[in-house]
Amino acid sequence: MKHARTALGIIMLSAVLLAAAAPGMARAQDEAETPPTYGWKNGFLGGFKLTQAGFSNWAAGGENSLAWQLTSTGRFLYDQESYDWSNWFKLGYGMTKTGDEDSRKSVDEIKLESMFDAKLNGPLGAYAAFNWETQFAKGYTYTDTSRTAVSDFMNPGYFTESIGMRYTYLEVVATRIGFAAKQTVAHNYPAFSDDPDTPEIENVRAEYGAEWVTDFNYEVSKTLVYLTRVNIFSNMKGLDETDVKWDNTFAAAVAPFVDVTFDFNLVYDRDVSTAVQIKEALAIGLIFKLGTEVE
């Protein structure tokens, strides 16, 4: 319960930050509106980041190191007057090698989402969404002399289907809430999907409840963008069994085709760990962009 309150407390802090940004969003609303355009609105954002350090007879000490990371985000939106169909993906993979150690995975994620949105009245709409999350390759835990595989592609894999209502404000804030079904698949590593209260080992865990998802995309300046997504799933069995995922990205363009990004991810899933999981990464590298509709 304490860890769930901690995760939800951080979400409340995020809400305060959104409120602080409201004046800038209101100013954007006052700007002259342009006639809407319909059809496909596509965008792609890709990046490559590389960090390297080498030492030879360096008196102060140090270890050779090499780290690389590939990332891509894409959005394909089919927008019409009465509905839209949005498809979004985020892919990332990276490795790190230090000294004589074998290369180790540092980033590994696959996220895809497809949503159909029926426009009802102004910013309100009814939606149906499908979400899939997994990873590309095996993940390991390490000791001084060995490594143990603990995850792999579709081990675990997460599927979520939801239907409900959504609200959009100035194309900056989009929030939705609805009924949801979530499946966790882990055939080779059932620790992710098994119910410890039953004698059988379950490779698939199905949960039903409610989902709340909020996206906030704010252009702080022409060169700095803040993107955040809060995803909360509750199976209605208690606050401590509420799953929380909070993804944050600060992206700053420091030169043409060069950017600096800071990613902060928080996860609370009692079925995996009773502690709040946190991951952060700071990187500089090349960026490649097509289109204008990547969020």
N, C-alpha and C positions, 0 to 999 in steps of 0.2 A: 504494500500500500504506500509506503514511504517513497519508493522509487517512482510509482505512478504519479504521486502528487508532485514530485520533483519535475518529471517530464511535463506534466500539464502546467506547472508553474512557469516553465520556460516558454511554453506556448502563450501563456498570458502576457509574458514580457514581449513576445513578438507582436501581440495585439496592440500593446502600448506603442510600439514602434510604428505600426500601421497608422495609429491615430495621430502620431506626431507628423506623419507625412501627409495627412489629409489636407492642410492648407495648399500645398503644392498641387495636389490633385484637383482641388476646387478651382485653382487658377486655370488649370488645363481645360476645365469644363467651360470656363468663360470665353475661351478662344472661339473664333468663328468656326462653325460646323461646316464640313464639306459634304456634298451629296454622297451617299453610300455607293460603293462599287461592289458588284457581286461576281461570283465565279471562284476559281481556284486562287488561293493565296498561299504560296509555298515558300519555305525558307530552310536553309541548311547552314549549320555552323560547325566547323571542324577545327581541331587544334592538335599540335604536336609539341610536346615539351621534353627537353633533354637537359640533364644536369650531369656534369662529369668533373672529377677531380683526380689528379695523378701526382704521385710523389716518387722521387728518386734521390736517395741520400739526403733526405730532408731532415736536418738536425732537430727541428722542433717536433717531429713525429707526425703521424697521420696515416690514413689508409686510402688506397685507391677506391674510387666509387663511381658507379654509373647508374643513372636512373632515367627511365623514359616513360612517357605516357601518351596514349592516343585517346582523344575524346571526340565525340560528335553528337550533335543534337539537331533534330529535324522536326518540322511541323508542316503538315499538309492539310489545309483547311478549305473545304468546299462550302462557301457562304452563299446563302440565298435569302430572299426577303422573309420567308416564313420558317426557315430551318437552316441549320448548318451541320456539317459532319467534319469533326476535327480528329486528326490522327497525329500522334506525337511519339517521338522516341528519344532515348538518351542511352548512348553506348560509351563505355570507357574501359580501357585496359592498360596496365602499366607494370613494369618490372624494375626491381632495384638489385644491384649487386655491390657488395661491400667487401673489400679485401679478397681473401681466398674463399669466402663463402659462396655457395651456389646462389644463382639468381632467385629472388623471392618476389612473389606477387605483391604489388602495392595497391593497385586499383583494378577492380573487376566488377562491372555491372551491366546488366541489360534491363532496360525499362521501356515498355511499350504501352500505349493507351489509345483507345479509340472511343469516341463519344458522339452520339447523335443528340442534337439539341433542337427541340421544337420551340420556336420563339412565340411567347404568349402575349405579353403586354410590356412594352418598354424593355427594362433590364431583366424581367422575369422570364423563365423558360422551364420546360420539362425535359429531362434528359434520361438517357440510358447509356451506361458506360461499361467498358471492359478493360481490365488492367492485367498486365503480366510482368512479373519480375523474376530474374534469375541471374546467373553468372556464366562466364565463358569456360572457365577451367577449374581444376581442382584447387582447393584451398587447404593449407596445412597449418598445424601448430608445431613449433620447433623446440627442441632441447639442444644442449651443447653437442650431442652426438647423433641425434636422429630427428626425423620428422614424421608426423602422423597426419594422414588425410582426414579432413573433417567436413568437406563439402565438395560439390562438383556441379557441372551443368545440370539443371533441373533437380539438384539435390542441395538445397531445397529449391523448389519453384513455387511461386505464389500466383494464384489467379483470384481476381475479384470482379464480381459482376454487381452492378448497382443501378437503381432507378429511383428518380425522385425529382426535386425541384432545384433550380440554380438561379443565382443572381449575379449580374455583372455590372461593374461600375467603371465607366470610362475606359474600358479595355485595360485597366490597371489592376483591379481586384476582381477575381471570379471565385465565387464560393458556391458549393452545392452540398445538399444533404439528402439522404435517401436510404431506402432499404438496401441491404447488401448481403451477398453470400461470398465467403472467402474459403478457398481451398489451398492447403499447404501440402505439397507433394515432396517426398524424400524417400525413394526406394532403397538407396544404398546407405543412407545415413538417417535412420528413422528417429534419431534424437530430436529432429525438428518437427516431426509429425506425430510421434507416438504419444498416446495418453497413458501416463504412468499409473493411473487408477484402474486400468484394465489389464488382465493377464496377457491378452494378445498384443502383438506388435503391429501398430497401424502404420502403413506407408502413406496414407492420405488422411488428412484431418479436415473435416468440413465444419465451418462455423457460419452462423446466421445472425444478423443483427442490423446495425445502422452504421453508415459511413458519413463522415464530414470531411470534405476536401476544400482547402482554400489556397488559391494561387495569388501572389502579389508580385507584380513586375513593375519596378519603379526606376525611371531614368533620373538618377541623382544629378547628373550633368551630361554633357555631350560625350564624355569619355568614361563615365562611371555608371554602371548599372547594377541594381540589386534585385535578385530573383529569389523568391522563397516559396516553398510549398509545404503546407501542413496537412497530413493525412491521418485521420483518427478513425479507427474501427472498433466498435464495441459489440461484444456478443451478449450484452445485457446481463452478464453474470456477476458484475461487480466492477468497481473502479480499477482495482488492481489487475483485472484481465482486459483492460482497454489497451489496444495496440496504438502506439504513437510513432509516426515517422515525420521528421522535420528536416527538410533539405534547404540549405542556404548557399547562394553563390554571389560573391562580389566580383565583378569583372571590370577591369580598367584597361583602356587602350592607351598605351604609352608611346606608340609609334605605329605607322601603317603596317599592318600584318603582324604586329607584336602586341601581346596583351599579358596582363598579370591577373591571375584568378586566385581567389581564396574560397575554398569549399568547407562548409561545416555541416555535418550530418549527425542527427540524434535519432536513436531508435530505442523504443521500449516495447518489448514483446516478452511477456512472462513465460510463454511456452518455450522460448529459447534461452532466456537469462532473466533472473530476477533483478539484475542491475541495469541501469541505463547505459546503453552503448553509445560511444561518441567517436567520430572520425573527423579529422580535419586535414586539409592539404593546402599548401601555398606553392604556386608554380608560376613560371614565366616562360613564354614560348610563342611559337608561330600560330596564327589563326587564319582560317579560310572561311569566307562567308559568301553565301548565295541567297538572294532574295531578301525579304524584309520581315517575314512573319515568323521568326524563330522566337519562342518564349520558353 
